[in-house]
Amino acid sequence: MKSDDKRSEHRIDSHNLLSYECLDEDGKVASQGMGRTLDVSEKGILLETHAPLNQNYLISLTLSLEDMLLDIKGKITHTEEPEKGRFESGIRFVEMDKAKARILRQFAEIFKDEMKES
C-alpha cells in the first residue's frame, strides 16, 4: 500500500477471475463481461476489464477465490484507462453479509502468511 493511500483496509495484490453484470437504476442488466482482480481487500477490489464501467451503475460480481465463488455487489467508484483497451475500476463492496466478509478476511490472512513464508 502506498504511503499516501487513504484506504482503511490493506489491499492484497491478487489476480482472480470474475464475471460481472452492471445493473442500472432499475436493477436491470445494462452490460456484462469478464475481468480479473488486481487487488482485493475486505471492503473492495481493483478490477481490470477490457471495457469501461459506468459509475452510475451497481455491479454484481461472481469472484473466484481459491476454490470458492463469492457473489458480491459493489459500487463503481472510479474507472481509468492506464493503457489503450485496458480499464481499471475501483469497486467498493455494498450489501456484504458477515459470512462473505469473513471469507475475504480469511483469504487476506492466508495470503499474508504465504507472503511471509516465501
Secondary structure, 3 states (H helix, E strand, C coil): CCCCCCCCCCCEECCCEEEEEEECCCCCEEEEEEEEEEEECCCEEEEEECCCCCCCCEEEEEEEECCEEEEEEEEEEEEEEEECCEEEEEEEEECCCHHHHHHHHHHHHHHHHHHHHC
